[in-house]
């Protein structure tokens, strides 16, 4: 983090403009030197660079770009650099960031103008954050299509959402993510369940269940890696994903006519609809069934299939492996749990690690 000085009023962040924290800033030279010392010592392979916004965004962004330019052009560092664009960055800075960095990210924070404005009154989703993310994504996509991915953010773009602080639903958040990923301007999204931080304007708001963040990650993977369409995701009446079942199991339970799937004949697309079968297991299964006679569940387990989850939804040689789905899916967190149960007390803003 090049500077934790900030003039923004993000209600969830301890380094907001009114936060009682010690302010520290590094010059571009100090940033580059510190990283290169760590890199030469074998302590760091790549750099994730972010910053607060002390005053004018253009000046703060120029300092970050200068630090990366020193690494690339003077130090000859050719490794991974993830550069986070600041709110208020300008178009020419986005272009320079794409030319210098391996990955560019811009935190959208919320799925609508109203939500983002409540999180931080200075931030503008549709007029600033979203257009800059789309520009970076287009530059990266076009460079890949032209066969020169190294010329513009070869690892693509990412974004981050603060989950649940302002009443937004999972349906709204994933709808925006789906649209951006379908257009090829977003590689993937990250989610951070809101946790109140002592000393911030939002310290009195309730924490959000960590399980909700986990379900969002699972659903985003279905959209990006499992060929699910957004309209196929199962949301509750409140617009959120259920916590009792992962999103793929929720879909399977709501489409009983699609199952069981015959693993000896099913397409890759249909195998990916089966709870407990991921892309790698599906590919292994398809390759193995060309020359292997499957005798039972253990053969599937060796290929990476989670048979306990998949058994009810598949059949092998016409025989269903389990007569009913698991009675209760094991959850990482109890229903409604949050991490932690006390307010965070840290001078480092959550956005520094997002």
Order of alpha helices (4+ residues) and beta strands (2+ residues): alpha-beta-alpha-beta-alpha-beta-alpha-alpha-beta-alpha-beta-alpha-alpha-beta-alpha-alpha-alpha-alpha-beta-beta
